[in-house]
Structure formats: C-alpha cells, structure tokens
Amino acid sequence: LRLPAMSINKTLIADGDDCITGTGIVCGNMVFNVTITNTGNATLSQVSLVDSYNATAFAFTSANPAPGSVNNATGTLSWGDLTNDTALAPGASATVLVYMKSVTEYPANTTMNTATASAYDQGHTVSAFASAQSGPLQGRVCGSIDPIYIALAVAIIAMLLLLTLILLRRRKRKEEA
C-alpha cells in the first residue's frame, strides 16, 4: 500500500553573534532552517517550496540553495524543484537555509515567516505547511539609534561633567582654607 506523505519544519536558528537559538535580535541577521522530509513510503518528485515573510519586518538577503524567484515586495521566495529533477526517497530530507535581516520594529511573538511545500507521487499532490515564530523581537532598525537613547546618553554625560566640576571646586576650596 503506497502512503505518500511529507512534513516540513521551519525554525529560527543561530547566526553567529546576531542570534541566539530560538530567538532573534532586531538589528541582526536571522537564519531560518526549512527541512522538508518524505515521511511516507513512496518516492516524491518535484519537491517545491514557497517561503513567505513579512516584507515590512524582514529583508531577504540570501538562501542556500538560491530560490528560483524572489518577490521582495510581497515577501515571497519560491523554489521550483529542490530535488533537481531527481526524487526524494522515503525518509530523505531536503533543507533550505533562508537568511534575513530585520529592518523595523514589530510586535513580539508574531508569526511572520511561513513555508509551504508540495511534491508529487504518481501525479498526486502531497503538501505540508509550517510556520516559524520570530520570537520576542522588539527593537530598533539596524544601524539606527532611537533619539531618546541619544538624549539620555547626553544627559548622563552632562551630569557626570557637572558632578566632576562640583567636586573639583570643593577640593579647591578645601585646599585654599
């Protein structure tokens, strides 16, 4: 009895100093690992993948293997056949790494990255869906600093300078007395 089936798993994984496994850091690079596995007992052909992301929160930078098409406006990446005209045997997997950069603030714990895979078994479509939650990501756009933090830093420096001047005057008065 032929039982074609597949699963897809999408997770946010570590990326050097910019990410911690399971969470991302706004202003950093993020890597999503998409693994498609043939969980059935039939060989699957033409394994395709569509990866969708929030284009206002992420910027696509690259993928391995590279997608066949990229639409940055809609946040859609497509791979026509990850098996390169071969097949995905039972138990075998195909993996894609998708590299993104966060570009803006967005609500924490918001699912922003989904993947859908499909394949064929003797002319019948087999499909699977997965989503990766971006984790508690709230912060600032890469390369920019919120003006409130700049103002706070300037105020702290000014207060330290003022305190230094006061202490120097007190010291000078003690020496004169």
Residue frames as qw, qx, qy, qz and C-alpha x, y, z in Angstrom:
[[0.000, 0.890, 0.457, 0.000, 0.00, 0.00, 0.00],
 [0.414, 0.361, -0.006, 0.836, 1.51, 3.37, -1.10],
 [0.313, -0.840, -0.392, 0.208, 1.32, 6.04, 1.55],
 [0.436, 0.451, -0.010, 0.779, 2.87, 9.26, 0.20],
 [0.388, -0.879, -0.270, 0.064, 3.39, 11.85, 2.93],
 [0.513, 0.394, -0.201, 0.736, 5.70, 14.68, 3.79],
 [0.412, -0.803, -0.320, 0.290, 6.44, 17.01, 6.68],
 [0.380, 0.648, -0.074, 0.656, 8.00, 20.43, 6.81],
 [0.573, -0.653, -0.294, 0.400, 9.75, 22.01, 9.75],
 [0.314, 0.719, -0.008, 0.620, 10.77, 25.65, 9.91],
 [0.618, -0.662, -0.252, 0.340, 12.84, 27.04, 12.75],
 [0.111, 0.944, -0.221, 0.219, 14.81, 30.15, 13.52],
 [0.907, -0.139, -0.150, 0.369, 18.39, 29.05, 14.14],
 [0.459, -0.724, 0.090, 0.507, 21.55, 30.72, 15.46],
 [0.606, 0.704, 0.082, 0.360, 23.53, 33.07, 13.27],
 [0.505, 0.347, -0.299, 0.732, 26.85, 33.96, 14.86],
 [0.189, -0.130, -0.488, 0.842, 26.70, 36.85, 17.30],
 [0.274, -0.136, -0.198, -0.931, 23.42, 38.18, 15.94],
 [0.743, -0.255, -0.285, -0.549, 21.02, 35.47, 17.10],
 [0.287, -0.277, 0.840, -0.369, 20.51, 33.10, 19.97],
 [0.161, -0.122, -0.940, -0.276, 18.90, 29.78, 19.15],
 [0.110, -0.571, -0.808, 0.093, 15.14, 30.18, 19.22],
 [0.016, -0.882, -0.284, 0.376, 15.11, 33.97, 19.34],
 [0.557, 0.526, 0.177, 0.618, 16.25, 36.72, 17.04],
 [0.310, -0.564, -0.177, 0.745, 17.67, 40.10, 17.69],
 [0.369, 0.893, 0.257, 0.029, 16.28, 43.08, 15.84],
 [0.059, 0.905, -0.390, -0.157, 19.13, 44.78, 14.00],
 [0.410, -0.431, 0.789, 0.154, 20.60, 41.38, 13.40],
 [0.454, 0.255, -0.715, -0.467, 20.74, 38.70, 10.82],
 [0.720, -0.076, 0.540, -0.428, 18.41, 35.77, 11.19],
 [0.240, 0.257, -0.862, -0.364, 18.59, 32.36, 9.59],
 [0.796, 0.021, 0.280, -0.536, 15.55, 30.18, 9.11],
 [0.076, -0.239, 0.948, 0.195, 16.12, 26.46, 8.53],
 [0.772, 0.190, 0.035, -0.606, 13.41, 24.80, 6.42],
 [0.117, -0.254, 0.953, 0.113, 13.54, 21.00, 6.28],
 [0.781, 0.154, -0.131, -0.591, 11.18, 19.00, 4.11],
 [0.240, -0.289, 0.925, -0.065, 11.09, 15.28, 4.91],
 [0.631, 0.015, -0.596, -0.496, 9.48, 12.45, 2.99],
 [0.399, -0.259, 0.702, -0.531, 7.60, 10.74, 5.83],
 [0.870, 0.187, 0.082, -0.449, 5.73, 8.31, 3.60],
 [0.708, -0.191, 0.652, 0.192, 6.75, 5.09, 1.89],
 [0.664, 0.620, 0.359, 0.214, 6.62, 6.42, -1.68],
 [0.487, -0.100, 0.177, 0.849, 9.27, 8.40, -3.55],
 [0.156, 0.868, 0.332, -0.335, 8.29, 12.05, -4.07],
 [0.539, 0.244, 0.335, 0.733, 9.19, 14.09, -7.12],
 [0.095, 0.609, 0.226, 0.755, 9.21, 17.82, -7.94],
 [0.454, -0.599, -0.499, 0.431, 9.52, 18.95, -4.32],
 [0.176, 0.625, 0.122, 0.750, 8.69, 22.66, -4.36],
 [0.394, -0.478, -0.499, 0.606, 8.78, 25.25, -1.60],
 [0.027, 0.748, 0.198, 0.632, 7.17, 28.65, -1.11],
 [0.463, -0.323, -0.470, 0.678, 8.52, 30.73, 1.77],
 [0.047, -0.800, -0.304, -0.516, 6.56, 33.80, 2.85],
 [0.472, -0.284, -0.409, 0.728, 7.75, 36.50, 5.21],
 [0.031, -0.918, -0.333, 0.213, 6.61, 39.92, 6.41],
 [0.597, 0.458, 0.119, 0.648, 8.38, 42.26, 3.97],
 [0.118, -0.883, 0.018, -0.454, 7.90, 45.24, 6.29],
 [0.686, -0.687, 0.234, -0.058, 9.80, 43.49, 9.10],
 [0.756, -0.261, 0.486, 0.352, 12.41, 41.42, 7.23],
 [0.428, 0.745, -0.366, -0.358, 14.65, 41.92, 4.22],
 [0.977, 0.101, 0.158, 0.103, 15.68, 38.79, 2.32],
 [0.123, -0.815, 0.492, 0.281, 19.45, 38.63, 1.93],
 [0.346, 0.415, -0.795, -0.276, 20.15, 35.14, 0.54],
 [0.887, -0.127, 0.278, -0.344, 19.28, 31.47, 0.67],
 [0.111, 0.458, -0.866, -0.167, 21.03, 28.16, 0.17],
 [0.448, 0.199, 0.534, 0.689, 20.06, 26.83, -2.27],
 [0.086, 0.186, -0.064, -0.977, 19.06, 30.06, -4.00],
 [0.502, 0.482, 0.598, -0.399, 15.34, 30.43, -4.76],
 [0.423, 0.351, 0.642, 0.534, 14.10, 30.32, -8.33],
 [0.019, 0.688, 0.305, 0.658, 12.13, 33.51, -7.77],
 [0.313, -0.318, -0.480, 0.755, 12.17, 36.34, -5.23],
 [0.065, -0.729, -0.382, -0.564, 9.45, 38.93, -4.71],
 [0.321, -0.026, -0.485, 0.813, 10.69, 41.40, -2.10],
 [0.300, -0.260, -0.069, -0.915, 7.51, 43.49, -2.33],
 [0.783, -0.300, -0.260, -0.479, 5.25, 40.64, -1.22],
 [0.380, -0.539, 0.697, -0.280, 7.86, 38.75, 0.82],
 [0.944, 0.128, 0.218, -0.212, 7.69, 35.56, -1.23],
 [0.033, -0.568, 0.785, 0.248, 10.50, 33.17, -2.15],
 [0.914, 0.195, 0.128, -0.331, 9.89, 30.17, -4.42],
 [0.189, -0.428, 0.851, 0.239, 11.85, 27.06, -5.26],
 [0.703, 0.244, -0.334, -0.579, 10.50, 25.05, -8.20],
 [0.963, -0.028, -0.262, -0.053, 12.14, 21.68, -7.51],
 [0.372, -0.790, 0.472, -0.123, 14.53, 21.19, -4.61],
 [0.849, -0.154, 0.495, 0.101, 15.45, 17.70, -5.81],
 [0.072, 0.625, -0.538, -0.561, 16.82, 18.99, -9.15],
 [0.725, 0.301, -0.387, -0.484, 14.72, 16.58, -11.21],
 [0.264, 0.153, -0.942, 0.142, 15.65, 13.59, -9.08],
 [0.624, -0.497, -0.476, -0.372, 13.39, 12.39, -6.26],
 [0.266, -0.521, 0.552, -0.594, 13.02, 12.47, -2.50],
 [0.536, -0.022, -0.844, -0.028, 13.17, 8.89, -1.25],
 [0.675, -0.631, -0.319, -0.211, 11.23, 7.77, 1.84],
 [0.736, -0.541, -0.138, 0.384, 12.99, 9.08, 4.94],
 [0.539, 0.169, 0.109, 0.818, 15.10, 11.56, 2.94],
 [0.100, -0.846, -0.317, 0.416, 15.07, 15.30, 3.53],
 [0.438, 0.554, 0.163, 0.688, 15.73, 18.49, 1.61],
 [0.395, -0.673, -0.309, 0.544, 16.98, 21.51, 3.56],
 [0.296, 0.716, 0.169, 0.609, 16.95, 25.22, 2.74],
 [0.413, -0.458, -0.317, 0.721, 18.60, 27.97, 4.76],
 [0.144, 0.815, 0.349, 0.440, 16.94, 31.38, 4.39],
 [0.451, -0.186, -0.250, 0.836, 18.93, 34.43, 5.52],
 [0.052, -0.855, -0.406, -0.319, 17.01, 37.54, 6.58],
 [0.292, 0.067, -0.320, 0.899, 17.82, 40.88, 8.17],
 [0.090, -0.745, -0.612, 0.249, 15.34, 42.64, 10.42],
 [0.285, 0.364, 0.226, 0.858, 14.53, 46.12, 9.15],
 [0.293, -0.504, -0.039, -0.811, 11.96, 47.56, 11.55],
 [0.252, -0.098, 0.747, -0.608, 10.25, 47.15, 14.89],
 [0.586, -0.172, -0.564, -0.555, 7.29, 44.81, 15.06],
 [0.712, -0.475, 0.166, -0.490, 5.17, 43.23, 17.78],
 [0.171, -0.422, 0.877, -0.152, 6.72, 40.50, 19.85],
 [0.412, 0.063, 0.898, -0.142, 5.77, 36.85, 19.29],
 [0.611, 0.551, 0.043, -0.566, 4.32, 37.49, 15.87],
 [0.733, 0.096, 0.617, 0.270, 4.41, 34.70, 13.32],
 [0.243, 0.805, -0.168, -0.514, 6.00, 36.32, 10.33],
 [0.167, 0.518, -0.769, -0.337, 7.59, 33.53, 8.39],
 [0.829, 0.094, 0.446, -0.324, 5.77, 30.57, 6.85],
 [0.061, 0.397, -0.809, -0.430, 6.64, 27.83, 4.41],
 [0.837, 0.230, 0.288, -0.404, 4.56, 25.55, 2.23],
 [0.102, -0.393, 0.843, 0.353, 5.97, 22.53, 0.45],
 [0.844, 0.283, 0.198, -0.411, 4.42, 20.32, -2.16],
 [0.125, -0.382, 0.859, 0.317, 5.53, 17.31, -4.16],
 [0.766, 0.206, -0.247, -0.557, 4.08, 14.64, -6.43],
 [0.391, -0.186, 0.900, -0.041, 3.61, 10.91, -6.13],
 [0.246, 0.257, 0.874, 0.332, 2.43, 9.32, -9.36],
 [0.026, -0.451, -0.473, -0.756, 0.63, 12.51, -10.36],
 [0.452, -0.754, -0.469, -0.083, -0.99, 13.16, -6.96],
 [0.102, 0.704, -0.268, 0.650, -0.06, 16.24, -4.95],
 [0.683, -0.448, -0.466, 0.340, 1.31, 15.84, -1.44],
 [0.127, 0.721, -0.092, 0.674, 1.73, 19.02, 0.63],
 [0.594, -0.461, -0.481, 0.451, 2.74, 20.32, 4.05],
 [0.003, -0.855, -0.053, -0.516, 2.74, 23.68, 5.84],
 [0.652, -0.359, -0.385, 0.546, 4.90, 25.15, 8.62],
 [0.019, 0.921, 0.022, 0.388, 5.45, 28.47, 10.29],
 [0.626, -0.048, -0.403, 0.666, 8.31, 29.84, 12.34],
 [0.261, -0.931, -0.255, 0.003, 7.61, 32.33, 15.04],
 [0.435, 0.691, -0.231, 0.529, 10.12, 35.12, 15.06],
 [0.591, -0.240, -0.529, 0.560, 10.32, 35.10, 18.84],
 [0.226, -0.868, -0.324, 0.302, 10.21, 38.08, 21.20],
 [0.529, 0.158, 0.216, 0.805, 11.67, 40.56, 18.75],
 [0.005, 0.962, 0.269, 0.054, 11.28, 44.21, 19.55],
 [0.584, -0.420, 0.112, 0.686, 13.98, 46.75, 19.00],
 [0.147, 0.814, -0.108, -0.552, 15.40, 49.22, 16.53],
 [0.784, 0.620, -0.021, 0.005, 16.29, 49.18, 12.88],
 [0.838, -0.122, 0.103, 0.522, 19.83, 48.08, 12.21],
 [0.480, 0.277, 0.110, 0.825, 22.23, 50.98, 12.11],
 [0.160, -0.661, -0.117, -0.723, 19.92, 53.46, 13.81],
 [0.289, -0.166, -0.702, 0.629, 19.70, 54.52, 17.44],
 [0.174, -0.789, -0.575, -0.125, 16.49, 55.75, 18.96],
 [0.145, 0.663, -0.096, 0.728, 16.81, 59.51, 19.65],
 [0.637, -0.710, -0.022, -0.300, 15.63, 59.00, 23.25],
 [0.907, -0.246, -0.032, 0.340, 18.73, 56.88, 23.94],
 [0.514, 0.425, -0.033, 0.744, 20.98, 59.55, 22.44],
 [0.231, -0.748, 0.004, -0.622, 19.32, 62.22, 24.59],
 [0.827, -0.557, -0.045, -0.061, 19.64, 60.02, 27.67],
 [0.837, 0.016, -0.055, 0.545, 23.35, 59.40, 27.00],
 [0.258, 0.582, -0.030, 0.771, 23.98, 63.14, 26.52],
 [0.494, -0.740, -0.027, -0.455, 22.14, 63.92, 29.77],
 [0.901, -0.391, -0.060, 0.181, 24.16, 61.35, 31.71],
 [0.681, 0.228, -0.047, 0.694, 27.44, 62.69, 30.31],
 [0.015, -0.699, -0.006, -0.715, 26.40, 66.26, 31.17],
 [0.694, -0.677, -0.043, -0.241, 25.51, 65.23, 34.72],
 [0.894, -0.179, -0.058, 0.407, 28.87, 63.47, 35.15],
 [0.452, 0.445, -0.031, 0.773, 30.72, 66.56, 33.92],
 [0.306, -0.745, -0.030, -0.592, 28.75, 68.78, 36.28],
 [0.849, -0.524, -0.064, 0.004, 29.45, 66.46, 39.20],
 [0.792, 0.084, -0.068, 0.601, 33.15, 66.46, 38.33],
 [0.173, 0.612, -0.020, 0.771, 33.22, 70.27, 38.29],
 [0.573, -0.718, -0.046, -0.392, 31.45, 70.46, 41.66],
 [0.905, -0.348, -0.054, 0.237, 33.90, 68.01, 43.21],
 [0.629, 0.300, -0.047, 0.716, 36.88, 69.91, 41.77],
 [0.100, -0.721, 0.007, -0.686, 35.57, 73.21, 43.21],
 [0.755, -0.633, -0.046, -0.166, 35.06, 71.64, 46.63],
 [0.880, -0.085, -0.062, 0.463, 38.57, 70.24, 46.55],
 [0.391, 0.508, -0.029, 0.767, 39.97, 73.63, 45.55],
 [0.378, -0.758, -0.021, -0.530, 38.08, 75.36, 48.41],
 [0.873, -0.475, -0.055, 0.094, 39.44, 72.85, 50.93],
 [0.757, 0.131, -0.042, 0.638, 42.96, 73.44, 49.69],
 [0.133, 0.637, 0.004, 0.759, 42.51, 77.24, 49.97],
 [0.571, -0.725, -0.088, -0.374, 41.14, 77.01, 53.51]]
